[in-house]
Each structure stands twice: as C-alpha cells, then as structure tokens.
C-alpha cells in the first residue's frame, strides 16, 4: 500500500529590497551598515554637495556622536578613523557612502 502525496507549491510574492533614501545636503542622518563598525549609529548633518551625482557625502557629526567616537576603543584601534581630539566638539567624516545613511530627523 503506497500512497502518493500531493504537494502544492504556492507562489511567493516578490518583495523588492528597500531602496536607499535620496540623501540631501544639510539633513540630519544616522549611519547604518557601515564599516568600520564603530561608526554605526552615529548621527550628524550632511554637508553641501557640489555635484548632484555624487554617491558619497561628508558628515559633520553632532556633539554626542563626536564624544562617543572619542571614547570608543574600536575607533582608536582603527587606522581608517581619525579619533577626535579632546577640544573637537564636532568631527567631520569625509566621503561616507549615501547607502549607509538614513534620515534621522525624528531621532531623539
């Protein structure tokens, strides 16, 4: 006695990957999915972009993110990040990929 099982395959709906936000200069952003990891979660303001097709922007970190970066042991161990000096209140990060930024206007 053998029984044959009937298997029905449902079609899985296509879910497109979220597209990166169109980041504009002068807006507050949060860094995500970025290497080195010590930059993840930091917030700052994007700086002016002279060319509309640029995929990287400079970010001026806010005071709390600059202070956090100064105290983070991972940043001190990395050769990719310049650790802020004690008298620096807002650190400038250069050429950060736009794909690693999301608007943080409503963050608290």
N, C-alpha and C positions, 0 to 999 in steps of 0.2 A: 504494500500500500504506500504509494507515494503521492504526496500532494504537491502541487506546484503553487508557489506563492506568487501573487501578482503584486508587483511593485509599481507604484505610481510616483512619477518624478514631477515635482512642482517646479515651475519656473521661478527662479529667484529674481526679484526685481533689481534692476540696475540702480545703484546708488553712486552717483559721481562723487569723487573726492572733493572736499571743500576747496574752493579757490582762495588763494591769498588775497587779503584785502588790498585795495589800491591805496597805498600809504602816501599821504600828502605831507609836505614840509610844514613844520610849525604845529604838529599834533602830538599829543601825549601817547606814547606806545609802551607796551610791555614786551620784553624779549622772551621768546619761547623756542624750543627745539634748536638751540644754538650750541656750537662748540667754540670755546671751552665751556663746560657746564657751569662754571662759576658766574656766567652772565645770565643764565636762565632766571626769569622772574624779575630782573631789574627793570626799572621804569625810567623814562626820560622823554625829552622832546626832540623830534626830528628837526634837522637843520635844513636851511634853504638848499634846493636842488636846482642848479643852473640848467640841466638838461632833462626834458620830460621822459626820456627813455632809459634813464639810469636805474639799475636794479639794486643799488646799494646806496644807503644814506648814512650820514654822520648822525650820531645821537648824543645830545648833551644830557647826561644822567642827572636826575634830581638829587637833592642833598642826602636823602635817606639811602638811596641806591649807591651813591658815591661812598658813603660811610660804610655800608655793608661790604662793598667791594674792597675797601681798605682793610677791613678786618677778616676777610675770607682767606683762609690759609691756602685754598686751591689757587687763588689768583696770584698769590706771592710765589707759588711754585711753578706757575706757567710762564713760559717765555713769550707767549702770544699777547699777554695783557700787561699793560703798564699800571702798576699799583699806584693809586693816588697818594700824593704827598700829604702830610698832616694839615697843611694850610690850604689845600684844594677843597673847595666846597662842592663843585660840580665838575665831574670828569667828562671829557669828550672822547667818545668811542668813534673811530673812523671806519668807513666802508663796511657797515653792517648790512647783510642781505635783507631785502624787503620781505622775503619769505619767512623771516624769523621775527617779524613784528606784527603785533595785533594792537588795535586801538585800545587804550586804557583810560578813556575819558571818565568813565564812571567808577574806576577803581578807588578803593578807599584805603 
